Amino acid sequence: MSRSQIGVISFPGSNGDWDAYHALVDSLGVPVRMLDHRERHLSGIAALVIPGGFSYGDYLRCGAIARFSPIMDSVREFAIRGGPILGICNGFQILTEAHLLPGALLRNQRLRFQCRWTHIRVEQNASPWTTGCDEGEVLRLPIAHGDGCYFADSETLTRIEDAGQVIARYCDASGRVTSETNVNGSLHGIAAVANEAKTVVGMMPHPERATELLLGGDDGRRLLRGLLDFLSVAV
């Protein structure tokens, strides 16, 4: 890990890129390289974070324009090689638009922007991003999105459920998944999903905004530290 960096990609309109930088560098002491969306080379990058924000102003459709940025060709190659990728909020939307993750993110069920703290229950810890968590563990993280309703057709939902690709669901503080805890109307209460290899993860809550008690909570460290444990074994 000492000779590798985590890459944080900035698109026009990104607003969570420096939050991710702060969480990784200042809270966890991880070397980070900020990557412009026009870059094409990922040499020395051990993992990627695609941050939240409003890439390209969310024009056309959230993440639909960012998927065509020059760096995305390299992101696809990185994913094919098994490189760990975390897409947060808009980053999740970009990954679905780029077909690196199944499903899509639609307008919130109540058609309102949701900005508040919520709870998620970790369903799968086989991913590099959740290896530091226990299955069934409840994390308290903030959300900030207007298009976070996870949707997939019934065949896809069955496939990802059976394959263990659902990484987390919205829940209450005790871990119960109910319609009341589903903050945006996501099918099956899904808050985070992974690819088949579980190396690429997209999640709507913001772990990078929950790494210090001063910010209101530090459960996000559990997710980000899991990656560090994974990389220390992999390198």
C-alpha positions as CSV (number, residue, x, y, z in Angstrom):
1,M,0.0,0.0,0.0
2,S,2.9,2.3,0.6
3,R,3.7,2.6,-3.1
4,S,0.1,2.7,-4.2
5,Q,-2.6,5.3,-4.0
6,I,-6.3,5.5,-3.9
7,G,-7.6,7.5,-6.9
8,V,-10.5,9.9,-6.4
9,I,-12.1,11.0,-9.7
10,S,-13.4,14.5,-10.2
11,F,-16.0,15.3,-12.8
12,P,-17.4,18.7,-13.7
13,G,-20.0,19.2,-11.0
14,S,-18.5,16.8,-8.4
15,N,-19.0,18.0,-4.9
16,G,-17.9,15.0,-2.8
17,D,-14.4,14.6,-4.3
18,W,-12.7,16.6,-1.6
19,D,-14.8,15.1,1.1
20,A,-13.5,11.7,0.0
21,Y,-9.9,13.2,-0.1
22,H,-10.3,14.5,3.5
23,A,-11.7,11.2,4.8
24,L,-9.0,9.1,3.2
25,V,-6.0,11.4,3.8
26,D,-6.8,13.3,7.0
27,S,-9.0,10.7,8.8
28,L,-7.3,7.5,7.7
29,G,-3.8,8.6,6.6
30,V,-4.1,7.0,3.1
31,P,-2.2,8.4,0.1
32,V,-4.7,9.8,-2.5
33,R,-4.3,11.0,-6.0
34,M,-7.0,13.2,-7.4
35,L,-7.9,12.2,-10.9
36,D,-9.3,14.6,-13.5
37,H,-12.1,13.1,-15.6
38,R,-10.0,13.7,-18.7
39,E,-7.1,11.5,-17.5
40,R,-6.6,8.1,-19.0
41,H,-3.8,6.5,-17.0
42,L,-4.3,4.8,-13.6
43,S,-0.7,3.6,-13.0
44,G,0.0,3.3,-9.3
45,I,-3.7,3.3,-8.3
46,A,-4.7,0.5,-6.0
47,A,-8.4,1.4,-5.7
48,L,-10.8,4.0,-7.1
49,V,-13.5,6.2,-5.5
50,I,-16.1,7.8,-7.7
51,P,-17.6,10.5,-5.5
52,G,-20.9,12.1,-5.1
53,G,-22.1,15.4,-6.6
54,F,-23.9,16.5,-9.7
55,S,-21.6,15.4,-12.5
56,Y,-22.3,17.6,-15.5
57,G,-25.1,19.2,-13.6
58,D,-27.2,16.0,-13.7
59,Y,-28.3,17.1,-17.2
60,L,-29.9,14.5,-19.4
61,R,-29.9,11.9,-16.5
62,C,-27.8,11.5,-13.4
63,G,-24.4,10.0,-14.5
64,A,-25.4,9.6,-18.1
65,I,-22.9,12.1,-19.4
66,A,-20.1,11.3,-17.0
67,R,-20.1,7.7,-18.3
68,F,-18.6,9.1,-21.6
69,S,-15.7,10.9,-19.9
70,P,-12.3,9.8,-21.1
71,I,-11.3,8.3,-17.8
72,M,-14.2,5.9,-17.9
73,D,-12.5,3.6,-20.4
74,S,-9.7,3.2,-17.9
75,V,-12.2,2.7,-15.1
76,R,-13.8,-0.2,-17.1
77,E,-10.4,-1.8,-17.6
78,F,-9.5,-1.4,-13.9
79,A,-12.8,-3.1,-13.0
80,I,-12.1,-6.0,-15.4
81,R,-8.8,-6.5,-13.8
82,G,-10.5,-6.8,-10.4
83,G,-9.6,-3.4,-9.0
84,P,-11.7,-2.2,-6.1
85,I,-14.1,0.6,-7.0
86,L,-16.5,2.5,-4.8
87,G,-19.2,4.7,-6.3
88,I,-20.8,7.0,-3.8
89,C,-24.2,8.6,-4.6
90,N,-23.6,10.2,-8.0
91,G,-20.7,7.7,-8.3
92,F,-23.2,4.9,-7.9
93,Q,-25.4,6.4,-10.6
94,I,-22.3,6.7,-12.9
95,L,-21.5,3.1,-12.4
96,T,-25.0,1.9,-13.3
97,E,-25.0,4.2,-16.4
98,A,-21.6,2.7,-17.4
99,H,-23.1,-0.8,-16.9
100,L,-20.5,-1.7,-14.3
101,L,-23.3,-2.3,-11.9
102,P,-26.8,-3.8,-12.4
103,G,-29.9,-1.7,-12.1
104,A,-30.6,2.0,-12.2
105,L,-31.2,4.9,-9.8
106,L,-34.6,6.6,-10.3
107,R,-36.2,9.7,-8.7
108,N,-37.0,9.3,-5.0
109,Q,-40.4,7.8,-4.4
110,R,-41.7,11.0,-2.7
111,L,-40.1,13.2,-5.4
112,R,-38.1,15.1,-2.8
113,F,-34.4,15.6,-2.2
114,Q,-33.5,13.6,0.9
115,C,-30.6,15.0,3.1
116,R,-30.4,13.4,6.5
117,W,-28.8,10.6,8.5
118,T,-30.1,7.1,8.0
119,H,-29.2,3.5,8.9
120,I,-28.1,0.7,6.6
121,R,-27.6,-3.0,7.4
122,V,-24.6,-4.7,5.9
123,E,-25.7,-7.8,4.0
124,Q,-22.4,-8.9,2.5
125,N,-18.9,-8.5,3.8
126,A,-17.1,-10.4,0.9
127,S,-16.5,-7.1,-0.8
128,P,-13.2,-5.2,-0.2
129,W,-15.3,-2.2,0.9
130,T,-17.2,-4.2,3.6
131,T,-14.5,-6.7,4.7
132,G,-14.1,-4.7,7.9
133,C,-17.8,-5.1,8.8
134,D,-19.9,-8.0,10.1
135,E,-22.8,-9.2,8.2
136,G,-25.9,-7.8,9.9
137,E,-24.0,-4.9,11.3
138,V,-25.9,-1.6,11.3
139,L,-24.1,1.6,10.2
140,R,-25.4,5.1,10.6
141,L,-24.5,7.2,7.5
142,P,-25.8,10.4,5.9
143,I,-27.6,10.6,2.6
144,A,-28.0,13.5,0.2
145,H,-29.8,12.6,-3.1
146,G,-32.9,13.2,-5.2
147,D,-32.4,10.2,-7.5
148,G,-31.6,7.3,-5.1
149,C,-34.4,4.9,-5.7
150,Y,-32.7,1.7,-6.7
151,F,-34.6,-0.2,-9.5
152,A,-34.0,-3.3,-11.5
153,D,-36.3,-5.7,-13.3
154,S,-37.5,-8.8,-11.4
155,E,-35.1,-11.1,-13.2
156,T,-32.1,-8.9,-12.3
157,L,-33.3,-8.5,-8.7
158,T,-33.6,-12.3,-8.3
159,R,-30.1,-12.8,-9.8
160,I,-28.4,-10.2,-7.6
161,E,-30.1,-11.4,-4.4
162,D,-29.2,-15.0,-5.2
163,A,-25.6,-14.1,-6.0
164,G,-25.1,-12.0,-2.8
165,Q,-24.6,-8.8,-4.7
166,V,-26.8,-6.8,-2.4
167,I,-24.3,-5.1,-0.1
168,A,-26.6,-3.1,2.2
169,R,-30.2,-2.2,2.8
170,Y,-31.9,0.7,4.6
171,C,-33.0,-0.2,8.1
172,D,-33.8,1.2,11.5
173,A,-31.2,1.5,14.3
174,S,-31.9,-2.1,15.4
175,G,-31.4,-3.5,11.9
176,R,-35.1,-4.0,10.9
177,V,-35.8,-3.4,7.2
178,T,-39.3,-1.9,6.8
179,S,-41.2,0.3,4.4
180,E,-40.8,3.2,6.9
181,T,-37.0,2.9,6.8
182,N,-36.8,2.9,3.0
183,V,-35.8,6.5,2.6
184,N,-36.2,6.7,-1.2
185,G,-38.4,3.7,-2.2
186,S,-35.6,1.5,-3.4
187,L,-36.7,-2.0,-4.4
188,H,-36.0,-4.5,-1.6
189,G,-34.7,-1.6,0.4
190,I,-31.4,-1.7,-1.4
191,A,-28.8,0.9,-0.4
192,A,-25.7,-0.6,-2.0
193,V,-25.0,-3.3,-4.6
194,A,-21.9,-4.9,-6.1
195,N,-20.8,-6.5,-9.4
196,E,-20.6,-10.3,-9.5
197,A,-17.0,-10.3,-8.3
198,K,-18.0,-7.9,-5.5
199,T,-15.0,-5.6,-6.2
200,V,-17.2,-2.8,-7.7
201,V,-19.6,-1.4,-5.2
202,G,-22.1,1.5,-5.5
203,M,-23.9,3.0,-2.5
204,M,-26.2,6.0,-2.0
205,P,-25.2,6.8,1.6
206,H,-22.0,8.8,2.1
207,P,-19.3,7.0,4.2
208,E,-16.8,9.7,3.5
209,R,-19.0,12.2,5.3
210,A,-19.1,10.1,8.4
211,T,-15.5,9.5,9.5
212,E,-15.3,11.8,12.5
213,L,-17.6,12.3,15.4
214,L,-17.3,16.1,14.8
215,L,-19.3,15.5,11.6
216,G,-22.0,13.7,13.5
217,G,-20.8,10.1,13.3
218,D,-17.8,8.0,12.3
219,D,-19.4,4.7,11.1
220,G,-18.0,5.5,7.6
221,R,-14.6,4.6,8.8
222,R,-15.7,1.0,9.1
223,L,-16.3,0.8,5.3
224,L,-13.1,2.7,4.3
225,R,-10.9,0.9,6.8
226,G,-12.1,-2.4,5.3
227,L,-10.5,-1.5,2.0
228,L,-7.2,-0.8,3.7
229,D,-7.2,-4.3,5.3
230,F,-8.0,-5.8,1.9
231,L,-5.2,-3.9,0.2
232,S,-2.6,-4.8,2.8
233,V,-3.3,-8.4,2.1
234,A,-3.5,-8.0,-1.7
235,V,-0.3,-6.1,-2.2
